[in-house]
Amino acid sequence: MLDERYTIDALKEVYHARWGIEELYKISKNMIVVDDFHGRSERTVKQELFAHFVLITMSRLCTNESATRRNGSETNNTGKL
């Protein structure tokens, strides 16, 4: 069934690479209610989607920064990033 061109290690790598994408999809699906867009035109719906994605990205960046600071890594001589 498996093509010999694809090793188990390569399949594991692809699976783990997709994990972040799947998590983003799950978060987006919970955050964005498709039936409840404020805009009614294609352009305003796209703007709303992009705004949601920006908020999700900013939230993840803040979460990562907070975890980094909490763990005390990547600090300079003043103790600040």
C-alpha positions as CSV (number, residue, x, y, z in Angstrom):
1,M,0.0,0.0,0.0
2,L,2.8,2.4,0.8
3,D,4.9,3.7,-2.1
4,E,8.5,3.0,-1.4
5,R,9.4,6.6,-2.2
6,Y,7.9,7.7,1.0
7,T,9.6,6.6,4.1
8,I,8.0,6.3,7.5
9,D,10.2,9.2,8.7
10,A,9.1,11.4,5.9
11,L,5.4,10.7,6.6
12,K,6.0,11.5,10.3
13,E,7.6,14.8,9.4
14,V,4.7,15.8,7.1
15,Y,2.2,14.8,9.8
16,H,3.9,16.9,12.4
17,A,4.4,19.8,10.0
18,R,0.6,19.9,9.4
19,W,-0.2,19.9,13.2
20,G,0.1,23.7,13.5
21,I,-2.2,24.1,10.4
22,E,-4.8,21.8,11.9
23,E,-4.7,23.6,15.2
24,L,-5.1,27.0,13.5
25,Y,-8.1,25.6,11.6
26,K,-9.7,24.3,14.8
27,I,-9.2,27.7,16.6
28,S,-10.5,29.6,13.5
29,K,-13.6,27.3,13.2
30,N,-14.5,27.9,16.9
31,M,-13.8,31.7,16.7
32,I,-15.5,32.4,13.4
33,V,-19.2,31.6,13.1
34,V,-19.8,31.4,9.3
35,D,-23.5,32.2,9.6
36,D,-22.8,35.4,11.6
37,F,-20.7,37.7,9.4
38,H,-21.3,41.4,9.9
39,G,-20.6,42.2,6.3
40,R,-22.8,41.2,3.5
41,S,-20.6,41.6,0.4
42,E,-17.7,39.4,-0.6
43,R,-15.3,42.2,0.2
44,T,-16.5,42.8,3.7
45,V,-16.7,39.1,4.5
46,K,-13.0,38.7,3.3
47,Q,-12.0,41.7,5.5
48,E,-13.7,40.1,8.5
49,L,-11.9,36.8,7.9
50,F,-8.5,38.5,7.5
51,A,-9.2,40.5,10.7
52,H,-9.9,37.2,12.6
53,F,-6.7,35.7,11.2
54,V,-4.7,38.8,12.3
55,L,-6.2,38.5,15.8
56,I,-5.4,34.8,16.0
57,T,-1.8,35.4,14.9
58,M,-1.3,38.3,17.3
59,S,-2.7,36.1,20.1
60,R,-0.3,33.3,19.3
61,L,2.6,35.7,19.2
62,C,1.7,37.1,22.6
63,T,1.3,33.7,24.0
64,N,4.7,32.6,22.7
65,E,6.3,35.8,24.0
66,S,4.7,35.3,27.4
67,A,5.9,31.7,27.6
68,T,9.4,32.7,26.6
69,R,9.6,35.4,29.3
70,R,8.1,33.1,31.9
71,N,10.7,30.5,31.1
72,G,13.4,33.1,31.4
73,S,15.0,32.4,28.0
74,E,16.2,34.8,25.4
75,T,16.8,37.7,27.7
76,N,19.5,40.3,27.3
77,N,21.7,41.8,30.0
78,T,18.8,44.0,31.4
79,G,16.5,41.0,31.8
80,K,14.2,42.3,29.1
81,L,13.7,41.1,25.5
